[in-house]
Amino acid sequence: MSTQAFAVKAALRDMIKARPALAGYQVTWGYPMRNPERRWVFVGEVQWPDSQWVTNRSRDEVFEISVIVNCQLSGATSEEVESELQRMAAGIEDGMKASPTLGIQSVVTSDFIPKKLCSFPSDQVYEGQFEAVVRVKARL
């Protein structure tokens, strides 16, 4: 199968690891192993909602890569956890604005699309998750 999704997923993970706003967060390809650190980001599922031939020798593929940021804060409130998650998401979005192709020549466009923000109490901490997708159009 010919796709740019795996190269883009690796570049996205590496960009997130390098962002100063995400210092101290565990960044993984897929879901972290058991007992993940309390602050983590995973670059996960890939979906291909569209693909079309541009010429008889190349095609454009559109795919989405899920990004989930998780955070637990001791003695915090729901608002404080959600503010931290928003700060983290902004760090990822800023990284994508700085390098929309993620350093991959075949990427035509990319976009950071927020999907869900939630927080909840969990064993004397507040925990929350921010879910987004990175939608990419690449030329093959």
N, C-alpha and C positions, 0 to 999 in steps of 0.2 A: 504494500500500500504506500502510495506516495503522499506525504503530508509534511507540513512544516510545524505541526502542533507540538511535537516533542522538543524540537529545537527552541521554539518560542516558550514552552513551559519551563525549560531549563534556564533560559535567559531571564524570564520573569522571576523565577526563584532566586537567581543570583542577584538580580537588581534589588529585590526586596531585602536580601541579606545585607547588601551594601548600604542601605538607606540609614542615615543617622537617626531618623525618627523611630526606627525599629530596633535600635540597639538593645540588647538584653532579651530579645525574643528568639525562640527556637523557630527556625524556618525549615520546613521539610517538603519533600516531594511526596505528596499523599499524606494520609493521616499519620500523626506521630505514633510511635510504639506505645505500649502500655505505660501508664504513669507519666504522661508527658509533663514537661515543665509547665508551670502555671501561666506562662505567657508564650503563646505560640501562634504561628501562621502556617497554614498549609496550602500549598498550591496543588489542587486535586483534580477532580473530574474534568474530562474533555468531552465536549459534545460538538458535533458537526451539523448545524441546522441547514447549511446550504453549500452547494458547490456547483459551479457552472463553467463550461468551456468558453474561453475567450477567443481562441483561435483553434485550428486543428492540432496545435502542438502545445498549448498551455491552457491552464484553467485557473480560476480564482476559487479558493476555498475559504469559507467562513467557518470559524470555530470559536467556541467559548471555553475558557478555563476558569474553574471555580477557585476562589480565594476566600479562605475563612480565617479570621483573626479571633483568637480567644484570649481572654484576660481575666484573672482573678486578683482582687485587691482586698487585703485584710482590713477590717474596720472601715470599709468604704460604703458609700451609698450607691444606689442604682444610677443616679445621675453622674457620680464620679467615674464609675466603670464605663458608662456610655460615652462620657467625655474622652476618656482614655482611648476607647475604641475609635472614636471619630478622629482623634489625633493620629492614630495609627493608619487609618484608611486614607487620611489626607497625605501622609508620608508616601504611601504607595502611589496614590494619584499624582503627586508631585513628581515622583520618579518616572512615571509614564509620560507626563507632560514634557519632561526634560529629554526623554528619548522614546518617542512614540513608536519607533520601529524595534525597540529593544536591541538595537545593534544587528538586526538581521535584515539583509538586503532585500529579501523577497517579501517582507511585510509591507503591505500597502497602507493599511490603517490599523489602529488599535484604540480601544476605548475602555475605560474603567467604569463599570456600571454597578452601583450599589443595589442590593436586593433586600437585605434584612438586617435589622439591629434589634437585639433583645438582651435583657439582663435579668438575673434571678439570684435569690439568696442560696448559698451552698456551704454548709458546714462552717459557720462563723466567718465567711467571706462573701463578697458579692462577686458574681461571675457574669460575664457577658460574651456575646459573639456578634461579630459583624460579618455578613456574608455578601460577596460581590462576585461578578464575573468579569473577566477581561475578554472582550469580543475582538477578534482579530480577522482581518482579511489579508490573505497572503496569495501571492502568485506562484504557481507551480510550473 
